[in-house]
Amino acid sequence: MNESARKKHSAYMEWAKTRSHAKFNLATSGLLNFPFKEFPLQLENIELTAPGGYGYEPLMERLARHTGVPQECVVTATGTSLANHLAMAAVLDPGDEVLMELPVYGPILDVAEYLGACVKRISRRFENGFAIDLAELKKAITPNTRLIALTNLHNPSGALIPAETMRAIGELAQRVRAYVLVDEVYLEMLFGRSAPFCFPIGEALGDDGENPFIVTSSLTKVYGLSGLRCGWILASPALAKRMWLLNDLFAASPVHSAERMSVMALDHLELFRERARTLLAANRALLDAFLDSRSDLQCFRPPAGTVVFPRLTRGDPHAFFKLLRDKYETTVVPGAFFEMPQYFRIGIGGDTPGLRAGLERLGAALDEFARS
Ligand SMILES: Cc1ncc(COP(=O)(O)O)c(C=O)c1O
């Protein structure tokens, strides 16, 4: 049979699943997995089979409360991964124009290409703190633009898109009747600080009433609950309905026991939040000390989150990653997966002793690399 020309894989996901593991793993992006034995499980409330219909009511109710959005705007999905796929598939047809940040979390680009979209890029530059350049966006947007795709916090740099920029992006999109997909899977890492959640920003835009923002997120990254696959999409009611119907062609029905456990997690979110906050405060201090000590790395320091994206100021990055893995048993995510080969991503969401040891090894490898 002929191979189709359409992209049907994600190089980053394949690498993450098969090559990212090491004794000292700095290639993670989320928080350390929450241990099952500490999970606030109520066994008597687990059930295998859902009552049926679109959305498990108790979970829908919790997600609506958690996001502050009416239930008719919430769609559940298997992680942010399927949420992103479903969101893009619901609004895109082959040939549609999509504006996408560069660098971007690989699978978002892969899905857009898989769906046959025509992807144009908007740069987020190191020199500019990986901010969105509104002037560049204005130039790039056309009446054919169907979707603008962003991450906030940005993966890989951790940069935050402020509320005013989001509002301006929403207005630009509204003018050409485009949607703005914002993957907010890292945004709750701002914890108490007021986070620029974009769905309410879109609701306040006015115009013809349709919210241009589509938000995706999950309990994965902030709370260490990747295994629950508790993802969601926020969209205007009519679009949300289209997503539910389209999902009948994808996952059809979710794993119901995971939905029940997601309800338990959302009812005890403070437990997970506190663990994340404490761990990240300790880990960020280690990261800051490490970055302060390195003149051979240039690094934008984001206000929050679990990832940073330093630039290697000299040498062949492939040779460096090989040395780091082979001799120092340490992994980071090579910048090539973000189309910026001179950079790499460090994850700081792991356990503190592991991060300390990993950063020491990263430092030792950089020293050896500089001498070679
Ligand atoms: C920006 C972004 N979106 C989505 C995901 C996947 O999240 P989930 O586990 O909720 O599917 C990741 C994981 O690295 C991510 O970085």
The ligand as an ORCA input file, in Angstrom:
! r2SCAN-3c Opt
* xyz 0 1
  C       2.057     22.504     26.165
  C       1.645     21.094     26.447
  N       0.408     20.684     26.148
  C      -0.003     19.430     26.400
  C       0.836     18.506     26.983
  C       0.292     17.134     27.261
  O      -0.469     17.186     28.442
  P      -1.443     16.030     28.927
  O      -0.658     15.081     29.752
  O      -2.502     16.729     29.704
  O      -1.990     15.356     27.708
  C       2.137     18.869     27.292
  C       3.087     17.882     27.855
  O       4.286     18.053     27.843
  C       2.546     20.203     27.049
  O       3.784     20.619     27.363
*
